Amino acid sequence: MGLTTLTEMEESWMKRARAAVSRGESWQACNECRGYHPAEHEGACEDGESLPGAPEELLAQ
């Protein structure tokens, strides 16, 4: 059995992904940062509203 430790950033991503899924938010891929943003996102990629994958995909890992 392996031991896995999540970094603070990974924990933050997972928390955000759980919230997005529980609220039924729609997320879309971004061609600029290669991450995912909420569908209504209009800010910069660096503003903290991004995930490295779709929320459902992150939670399935």
C-alpha positions in Angstrom: 0.0 0.0 0.0 1.4 3.4 -1.0 1.4 6.6 0.9 0.1 9.7 -0.9 0.5 13.2 0.4 -1.3 16.1 -1.3 0.4 19.4 -1.5 -1.5 22.5 -0.2 -2.2 23.5 -3.8 -3.6 20.0 -4.7 -5.8 20.1 -1.6 -7.1 23.6 -2.7 -7.8 22.2 -6.2 -9.7 19.3 -4.7 -11.8 21.5 -2.4 -12.6 23.8 -5.3 -13.5 20.8 -7.5 -15.8 19.3 -4.9 -17.6 22.7 -4.5 -17.9 23.0 -8.3 -19.4 19.6 -8.6 -21.8 20.0 -5.7 -23.1 23.3 -7.2 -23.4 21.8 -10.7 -21.0 24.4 -12.1 -20.0 24.2 -15.8 -16.3 24.3 -16.5 -14.5 24.6 -19.8 -10.9 24.0 -21.1 -8.7 27.1 -21.6 -6.4 27.1 -24.6 -4.2 29.8 -23.1 -3.2 28.2 -19.7 -4.3 24.6 -20.7 -6.3 24.4 -17.5 -10.0 24.7 -16.8 -12.1 27.7 -15.8 -15.8 28.2 -14.8 -17.8 28.7 -18.0 -18.7 32.3 -17.1 -15.0 33.2 -16.3 -13.8 36.4 -18.0 -10.7 37.2 -15.9 -7.1 36.4 -16.3 -5.9 32.8 -16.1 -3.8 33.7 -13.1 -6.6 35.0 -10.9 -7.0 31.7 -9.0 -10.2 30.5 -10.7 -8.6 27.7 -12.6 -8.0 24.0 -12.1 -5.6 21.7 -13.8 -8.4 19.5 -15.0 -12.2 19.4 -15.2 -13.6 19.1 -11.6 -15.2 15.8 -12.3 -12.0 14.4 -13.6 -10.0 15.6 -10.6 -12.4 14.0 -8.2 -12.4 10.7 -10.1 -8.6 10.3 -9.6 
